[in-house]
């Protein structure tokens, strides 16, 4: 039993998975119907009077105004993209099975059925269940190594931790057990490997490249490559892994709630802290948590993207959806500005700023929700060139990249409004401008986190 990896989570039960598409085109997500566009149907959610039922309230300072949050109930219509269905068997077992000795073999064995991609309308690009808070068994060594590397005073100290683990045979022992990890535990291990890699200054290398052996520890590279193969994601050392798989609610919820609501409404704490225990959260900690909350609130943007997919620019519902997209993006920008005060006042060490600088250099800090908005409005292809756009997407899992590529194709008719005149085209350009302002605000937040001295965030134009 000592070589098992069992999860300890704080949820009251497994997250609701998206259900299959019905004959009317309604996709059941997190217990609620979300309908995409179809012939003869507007497909745009009715103007809400508040947060939709089942998603709960939002604390002050982190909320999206009711006018900006589209309700998930819409007129029936066939879905443009197929809804994902949950695997026949959950490879990780019940959420609270970590304390049961009988669940050890289940939690540390590879799943027998493949995990299918989930529907972004359910919870965006957040994981389907809350991240694994701690690993046990042999994998506690990786847990401890990641926590120690995150608070190391410099890169040399972090590299020394890896070398010590290699000499003790710990990295080789972990490498032999990667194939026995469930997918959820493999993602948890990937987050810890990503923390170690960026702490050592190795975030820009390919673990399977021969040249990497001259830079990084060979045993660690073998573990890194094995985990990348297990989760089928080579370029995972980036914000989607470091942020979206590194948070937990400060207290256990009294009841099961959807994961996007959990990330919006609960106070979040990092699983692996960049600041020592007992000390205030660092700027890097707060930046990663801010990105997680941004993703949770961005669920409305994903649902509007599905609404606009395949929509004709002449459809009367198109400008309505674009206006709501503008309101969501303005609300997300206001949320980032609200995060800025606490982030700027947080402490930061030279090592944490070095980690942040390395991630910026590798274009590894792009939030997935901004990439989703870009896929709808086409800002990235025009301003960043297509190669740059794919460079940003390489840090996302394959199913998320596929969804973005589908949005590129299905939203192409809407993007023709950029070459037209009239009120509909003006709304489209307003949506583009609000996305540009949102990107600038996020960039200013990253710059505030990287500054050596605390200073207030200047509002982006």
C-alpha positions as CSV (number, residue, x, y, z in Angstrom):
1,X,0.0,0.0,0.0
2,X,3.0,2.3,0.4
3,X,3.3,2.8,-3.3
4,X,-0.2,4.1,-3.9
5,X,-1.3,7.6,-4.7
6,X,-4.7,8.3,-3.2
7,X,-6.4,11.7,-3.5
8,X,-7.6,13.8,-0.6
9,X,-10.1,16.4,-1.7
10,X,-12.5,18.7,0.0
11,X,-15.6,18.3,-2.1
12,X,-18.8,16.7,-0.9
13,X,-19.1,14.6,-4.0
14,X,-17.9,14.3,-7.6
15,X,-18.7,17.2,-9.9
16,X,-21.6,16.9,-12.2
17,X,-20.5,15.9,-15.7
18,X,-22.2,17.2,-18.8
19,X,-24.9,15.0,-20.1
20,X,-25.5,13.9,-23.7
21,X,-27.3,16.1,-26.2
22,X,-31.0,15.5,-26.2
23,X,-33.2,15.4,-29.3
24,X,-34.1,19.0,-28.8
25,X,-30.5,20.2,-28.7
26,X,-30.4,20.8,-25.0
27,X,-27.1,20.0,-23.4
28,X,-27.3,19.2,-19.7
29,X,-24.4,20.8,-17.8
30,X,-23.9,20.7,-14.1
31,X,-27.6,19.9,-13.6
32,X,-28.8,22.7,-15.9
33,X,-29.8,22.8,-19.6
34,X,-27.6,24.8,-21.8
35,X,-28.9,25.0,-25.4
36,X,-26.9,25.9,-28.4
37,X,-28.1,27.6,-31.5
38,X,-30.1,25.8,-34.1
39,X,-32.3,26.6,-37.1
40,X,-35.4,28.5,-36.3
41,X,-34.1,29.3,-32.8
42,X,-32.3,32.4,-31.5
43,X,-30.3,30.2,-29.1
44,X,-29.4,33.2,-27.0
45,X,-30.2,33.0,-23.3
46,X,-32.9,35.2,-22.1
47,X,-31.9,38.4,-20.3
48,X,-31.2,37.2,-16.7
49,X,-32.3,38.9,-13.5
50,X,-29.4,37.5,-11.6
51,X,-27.0,34.5,-11.5
52,X,-28.8,31.5,-13.0
53,X,-30.3,29.0,-10.7
54,X,-27.8,26.4,-9.6
55,X,-24.8,28.6,-9.9
56,X,-25.2,30.5,-6.6
57,X,-24.1,33.9,-5.5
58,X,-20.8,35.6,-5.8
59,X,-18.9,37.5,-3.2
60,X,-18.4,41.2,-3.5
61,X,-15.4,42.3,-5.6
62,X,-15.3,39.1,-7.6
63,X,-18.7,39.0,-9.2
64,X,-20.1,39.4,-12.7
65,X,-23.1,41.8,-12.7
66,X,-26.4,40.1,-13.3
67,X,-26.8,42.0,-16.6
68,X,-23.6,40.4,-17.8
69,X,-24.3,36.8,-16.9
70,X,-26.4,35.1,-19.6
71,X,-28.8,32.5,-18.3
72,X,-28.2,29.0,-19.5
73,X,-31.8,28.3,-20.5
74,X,-32.4,29.0,-24.2
75,X,-34.7,28.0,-26.9
76,X,-34.2,24.5,-28.2
77,X,-32.0,23.8,-31.2
78,X,-29.5,21.2,-32.3
79,X,-26.1,21.6,-30.8
80,X,-23.3,22.8,-33.0
81,X,-20.7,20.9,-31.2
82,X,-21.3,17.4,-29.7
83,X,-21.6,17.3,-25.9
84,X,-19.0,15.3,-24.2
85,X,-20.1,12.3,-22.1
86,X,-18.5,11.1,-19.0
87,X,-16.5,7.9,-19.0
88,X,-18.3,4.8,-18.1
89,X,-16.4,4.5,-14.9
90,X,-14.7,7.2,-12.8
91,X,-11.1,6.2,-12.6
92,X,-10.6,8.0,-9.3
93,X,-13.6,6.6,-7.4
94,X,-15.5,8.7,-4.9
95,X,-14.2,12.1,-4.0
96,X,-13.7,11.2,-0.4
97,X,-12.4,7.7,-0.9
98,X,-8.8,8.8,0.0
99,X,-9.4,7.9,3.6
100,X,-10.5,4.4,2.8
101,X,-7.8,1.7,2.5
102,X,-10.1,-0.3,0.2
103,X,-9.8,2.4,-2.5
104,X,-6.1,2.3,-2.7
105,X,-5.8,0.0,-5.6
106,X,-8.5,1.9,-7.5
107,X,-6.9,5.3,-7.0
108,X,-3.4,4.1,-8.1
109,X,-4.3,2.1,-11.2
110,X,-4.7,3.4,-14.7
111,X,-8.3,3.8,-15.9
112,X,-9.6,1.0,-18.1
113,X,-11.8,3.4,-20.1
114,X,-10.6,6.6,-21.8
115,X,-11.7,9.9,-20.3
116,X,-13.7,11.8,-23.0
117,X,-13.4,15.6,-23.4
118,X,-15.8,17.6,-21.4
119,X,-18.2,20.3,-22.7
120,X,-16.7,23.8,-22.1
121,X,-20.2,25.0,-21.6
122,X,-20.3,23.1,-18.3
123,X,-17.3,24.7,-16.6
124,X,-15.0,26.2,-19.2
125,X,-11.5,24.8,-19.1
126,X,-11.5,24.2,-15.4
127,X,-10.9,20.6,-14.4
128,X,-14.0,18.5,-14.0
129,X,-13.4,18.0,-10.3
130,X,-11.4,20.0,-7.7
131,X,-7.7,19.5,-8.0
132,X,-6.1,16.8,-5.8
133,X,-5.1,18.5,-2.6
134,X,-2.4,15.9,-1.6
135,X,-0.8,12.7,-2.8
136,X,0.1,9.8,-0.4
137,X,2.2,6.8,-0.6
138,X,5.4,7.1,-2.7
139,X,4.1,10.2,-4.3
140,X,4.4,12.2,-1.1
141,X,8.0,12.6,-2.1
142,X,7.0,14.5,-5.2
143,X,4.5,16.5,-3.1
144,X,7.3,17.5,-0.6
145,X,9.8,18.2,-3.3
146,X,7.4,20.6,-5.1
147,X,6.5,22.5,-1.9
148,X,10.2,22.8,-1.0
149,X,11.2,23.9,-4.6
150,X,8.4,26.6,-4.6
151,X,9.9,28.3,-1.5
152,X,13.5,27.8,-2.5
153,X,15.5,31.1,-2.2
154,X,17.0,30.7,-5.7
155,X,17.2,28.4,-8.7
156,X,20.4,26.7,-7.4
157,X,18.7,25.7,-4.2
158,X,15.8,24.2,-6.2
159,X,18.1,22.3,-8.5
160,X,19.9,20.9,-5.4
161,X,16.6,19.5,-4.2
162,X,16.2,17.7,-7.4
163,X,19.7,16.3,-7.4
164,X,19.3,15.1,-3.8
165,X,16.1,13.3,-4.8
166,X,17.9,11.7,-7.7
167,X,20.8,10.4,-5.6
168,X,18.2,9.0,-3.1
169,X,16.6,7.1,-6.0
170,X,13.3,8.8,-5.4
171,X,12.9,10.1,-9.0
172,X,13.5,6.6,-10.5
173,X,11.0,5.1,-8.1
174,X,8.3,7.7,-9.1
175,X,9.1,7.1,-12.8
176,X,8.3,3.4,-12.4
177,X,4.9,4.2,-10.9
178,X,3.6,6.8,-13.5
179,X,1.7,4.2,-15.6
180,X,-0.3,3.2,-12.5
181,X,-1.6,6.7,-11.8
182,X,-5.2,7.5,-12.6
183,X,-5.6,10.4,-14.9
184,X,-6.7,12.8,-12.2
185,X,-3.7,11.9,-10.0
186,X,-1.4,12.2,-13.1
187,X,-2.7,15.7,-13.6
188,X,-1.9,16.4,-9.9
189,X,1.6,15.1,-10.4
190,X,2.0,17.2,-13.5
191,X,1.2,20.3,-11.5
192,X,3.9,19.5,-9.0
193,X,6.4,18.7,-11.8
194,X,5.6,22.0,-13.4
195,X,6.3,23.9,-10.1
196,X,9.6,22.1,-9.8
197,X,10.6,22.8,-13.4
198,X,9.9,26.5,-13.3
199,X,11.6,26.8,-9.9
200,X,14.7,25.3,-11.4
201,X,14.5,27.5,-14.5
202,X,13.7,24.6,-16.8
203,X,10.2,25.7,-18.1
204,X,11.4,26.3,-21.7
205,X,12.9,22.9,-22.4
206,X,11.6,19.8,-24.0
207,X,12.2,16.9,-21.6
208,X,12.6,14.4,-24.5
209,X,15.1,16.6,-26.4
210,X,18.7,15.3,-26.3
211,X,19.9,18.9,-25.6
212,X,17.8,19.0,-22.4
213,X,20.1,16.4,-20.8
214,X,22.9,19.0,-20.8
215,X,20.7,21.5,-18.8
216,X,18.4,19.5,-16.5
217,X,18.7,16.5,-14.3
218,X,18.2,13.3,-16.4
219,X,16.2,11.4,-13.9
220,X,13.8,14.3,-13.5
221,X,13.5,14.7,-17.2
222,X,12.5,11.0,-17.4
223,X,9.8,11.5,-14.8
224,X,8.6,14.7,-16.6
225,X,8.4,12.9,-20.0
226,X,6.6,9.9,-18.5
227,X,3.9,12.2,-16.9
228,X,3.5,14.2,-20.1
229,X,2.9,10.9,-21.9
230,X,0.4,9.8,-19.3
231,X,-1.7,12.9,-19.6
232,X,-1.1,13.2,-23.3
233,X,0.1,16.8,-23.0
234,X,3.7,17.7,-23.8
235,X,3.7,21.4,-23.0
236,X,2.0,21.4,-19.7
237,X,4.5,23.7,-17.8
238,X,2.4,26.8,-18.1
239,X,-0.4,28.8,-16.4
240,X,-3.3,26.3,-17.2
241,X,-1.5,23.7,-15.1
242,X,0.1,25.9,-12.5
243,X,-3.1,27.8,-11.8
244,X,-6.1,25.7,-12.7
245,X,-4.7,22.6,-11.0
246,X,-3.3,24.4,-8.0
247,X,-6.2,25.6,-5.9
248,X,-8.5,24.4,-3.2
249,X,-11.4,25.9,-1.2
250,X,-10.2,27.2,2.1
251,X,-13.1,25.3,3.8
252,X,-15.0,22.2,2.7
253,X,-18.3,23.1,1.2
254,X,-21.4,21.9,3.1
255,X,-22.9,20.5,-0.1
256,X,-21.9,19.6,-3.6
257,X,-21.8,22.5,-6.0
258,X,-20.5,22.8,-9.6
259,X,-16.8,23.4,-9.8
260,X,-17.1,26.8,-11.5
261,X,-19.4,28.0,-8.7
262,X,-17.0,26.6,-6.2
263,X,-14.1,28.6,-7.7
264,X,-16.3,31.7,-7.8
265,X,-17.9,31.7,-4.4
266,X,-15.4,30.1,-2.0
267,X,-12.2,31.6,-0.7
268,X,-9.4,29.8,-2.6
269,X,-6.0,28.8,-1.3
270,X,-3.1,27.4,-3.3
271,X,-2.3,23.7,-2.9
272,X,1.5,24.3,-3.5
273,X,2.3,27.7,-2.1
274,X,5.0,30.0,-3.5
275,X,5.2,31.6,0.0
276,X,6.2,29.7,3.1
277,X,3.5,28.4,5.4
278,X,2.4,30.9,7.9
279,X,3.3,33.9,5.8
280,X,1.0,36.0,3.6
281,X,0.4,34.8,0.0
282,X,2.9,36.1,-2.4
283,X,2.1,38.0,-5.6
284,X,2.7,34.9,-7.6
285,X,0.2,33.0,-5.5
286,X,-2.4,35.7,-5.9
287,X,-1.8,36.0,-9.7
288,X,-2.5,32.2,-10.1
289,X,-5.6,32.4,-7.9
290,X,-6.8,35.5,-9.9
291,X,-6.4,33.5,-13.1
292,X,-8.4,30.6,-11.6
293,X,-11.3,33.0,-10.6
294,X,-11.1,34.6,-14.0
295,X,-11.6,31.2,-15.6
296,X,-14.5,30.4,-13.3
297,X,-16.3,33.7,-14.2
298,X,-15.5,33.2,-17.8
299,X,-18.0,30.3,-18.1
300,X,-20.5,32.9,-19.5
301,X,-18.1,33.7,-22.3
302,X,-17.8,30.0,-23.2
303,X,-21.6,29.8,-23.4
304,X,-21.9,32.9,-25.6
305,X,-19.2,31.4,-27.8
306,X,-21.3,28.3,-28.4
307,X,-24.3,30.6,-29.1
308,X,-22.4,32.6,-31.8
309,X,-20.9,29.4,-33.4
310,X,-22.4,28.9,-36.8
311,X,-24.5,32.1,-36.5
312,X,-25.1,34.2,-39.6
313,X,-23.9,37.8,-39.2
314,X,-27.4,38.8,-40.5
315,X,-29.2,36.9,-37.8
316,X,-31.1,39.2,-35.5
317,X,-29.7,37.3,-32.5
318,X,-26.1,37.9,-33.4
319,X,-25.8,41.6,-32.1
320,X,-27.7,40.6,-29.0
321,X,-25.1,37.9,-28.2
322,X,-22.3,40.3,-29.0
323,X,-23.6,42.9,-26.6
324,X,-23.8,40.3,-23.8
325,X,-20.2,39.3,-24.7
326,X,-19.2,42.9,-24.3
327,X,-20.8,43.0,-20.8
328,X,-19.1,39.8,-19.8
329,X,-15.7,41.1,-20.9
330,X,-16.2,44.4,-19.1
331,X,-17.1,42.5,-15.9
332,X,-14.0,40.3,-16.2
333,X,-11.9,43.4,-16.6
334,X,-13.4,44.9,-13.5
335,X,-12.7,41.7,-11.6
336,X,-9.0,41.9,-12.6
337,X,-8.8,45.5,-11.5
338,X,-10.4,44.5,-8.1
339,X,-7.7,41.8,-7.7
340,X,-4.9,44.4,-8.4
341,X,-4.9,46.1,-5.0
342,X,-4.3,42.9,-3.0
343,X,-1.8,41.6,-5.5
344,X,0.3,44.8,-5.5
345,X,0.4,44.9,-1.7
346,X,1.5,41.2,-1.5
347,X,5.2,40.3,-0.9
348,X,7.5,39.1,-3.7
349,X,10.9,37.6,-3.6
350,X,13.6,37.8,-6.4
351,X,13.1,34.0,-7.1
352,X,9.3,34.5,-7.5
353,X,9.9,37.3,-10.0
354,X,12.4,35.1,-11.8
355,X,9.8,32.4,-12.1
356,X,7.3,34.9,-13.4
357,X,9.8,36.3,-15.9
358,X,10.6,32.8,-17.2
359,X,6.9,32.1,-17.8
360,X,6.4,35.4,-19.6
361,X,9.4,34.7,-21.8
362,X,7.8,31.4,-22.8
363,X,4.4,32.9,-23.5
364,X,3.1,30.6,-20.8
365,X,0.8,33.0,-18.9
366,X,-2.1,33.3,-21.3
367,X,-5.5,32.6,-19.6
368,X,-7.5,30.0,-21.5
369,X,-10.7,32.2,-21.3
370,X,-8.9,35.0,-23.2
371,X,-8.0,32.4,-25.9
372,X,-11.7,31.4,-26.1
373,X,-12.7,35.1,-26.6
374,X,-10.0,35.4,-29.3
375,X,-11.3,32.3,-31.1
376,X,-14.7,34.0,-31.4
377,X,-13.6,37.6,-32.3
378,X,-10.4,36.8,-34.2
379,X,-8.1,39.4,-32.5
380,X,-5.1,37.0,-32.1
381,X,-4.9,36.0,-35.8
382,X,-4.9,39.7,-36.9
383,X,-2.7,41.2,-34.2
384,X,-0.4,38.3,-33.2
385,X,-0.2,36.4,-36.4
386,X,-1.4,32.8,-36.7
387,X,1.9,31.3,-35.6
388,X,1.9,33.3,-32.4
389,X,-1.7,32.2,-31.8
390,X,-0.8,28.5,-32.0
391,X,2.2,29.2,-29.7
392,X,-0.1,30.3,-27.0
393,X,-2.4,27.4,-27.5
394,X,0.3,24.7,-27.2
395,X,0.1,24.9,-23.4
396,X,-3.6,23.7,-23.4
397,X,-4.6,20.0,-23.5
398,X,-5.5,18.5,-26.8
399,X,-9.3,18.6,-26.3
400,X,-9.2,22.3,-25.4
401,X,-7.1,23.1,-28.5
402,X,-9.6,21.2,-30.6
403,X,-12.5,23.2,-29.1
404,X,-10.7,26.4,-29.9
405,X,-10.0,25.3,-33.5
406,X,-13.7,24.4,-33.9
407,X,-14.6,27.9,-32.6
408,X,-12.2,29.4,-35.2
409,X,-14.2,27.7,-37.9
410,X,-17.7,28.1,-36.6
411,X,-17.4,31.8,-35.7
412,X,-15.9,32.8,-39.0
413,X,-19.2,34.1,-40.4
414,X,-19.6,36.4,-37.4
415,X,-16.1,37.8,-38.0
416,X,-17.1,39.0,-41.4
417,X,-18.8,41.9,-39.5
418,X,-15.3,43.4,-39.2
419,X,-15.5,44.3,-42.9
420,X,-19.1,45.7,-42.9
421,X,-20.8,48.9,-41.7
422,X,-23.9,49.6,-39.8
423,X,-25.0,49.1,-36.2
424,X,-24.3,45.3,-36.1
425,X,-20.7,45.9,-37.2
426,X,-20.3,48.6,-34.6
427,X,-21.3,46.1,-31.9
428,X,-18.8,43.6,-33.2
429,X,-16.0,46.2,-33.1
430,X,-17.0,47.2,-29.6
431,X,-16.6,43.5,-28.6
432,X,-13.2,43.5,-30.1
433,X,-12.2,46.6,-28.3
434,X,-13.4,45.3,-25.0
435,X,-11.3,42.1,-25.5
436,X,-8.3,44.3,-26.2
437,X,-8.9,46.2,-23.0
438,X,-9.3,43.0,-21.1
439,X,-6.0,41.7,-22.4
440,X,-4.2,44.9,-21.5
441,X,-5.6,44.8,-18.0
442,X,-4.4,41.2,-17.5
443,X,-1.0,42.2,-18.9
444,X,-0.9,45.1,-16.4
445,X,-1.7,42.6,-13.6
446,X,1.2,40.4,-14.6
447,X,3.5,43.4,-14.7
448,X,2.3,44.4,-11.2
449,X,3.2,40.9,-10.0
450,X,6.7,41.1,-11.5
451,X,7.6,44.6,-10.1
452,X,10.2,44.6,-7.4
453,X,8.3,47.1,-5.3
454,X,4.6,47.4,-4.6
455,X,2.8,50.0,-6.6
456,X,-0.9,50.4,-7.5
457,X,-2.1,49.0,-10.8
458,X,-2.6,51.7,-13.4
459,X,-5.9,51.2,-15.2
460,X,-5.4,50.0,-18.7
461,X,-6.9,52.1,-21.4
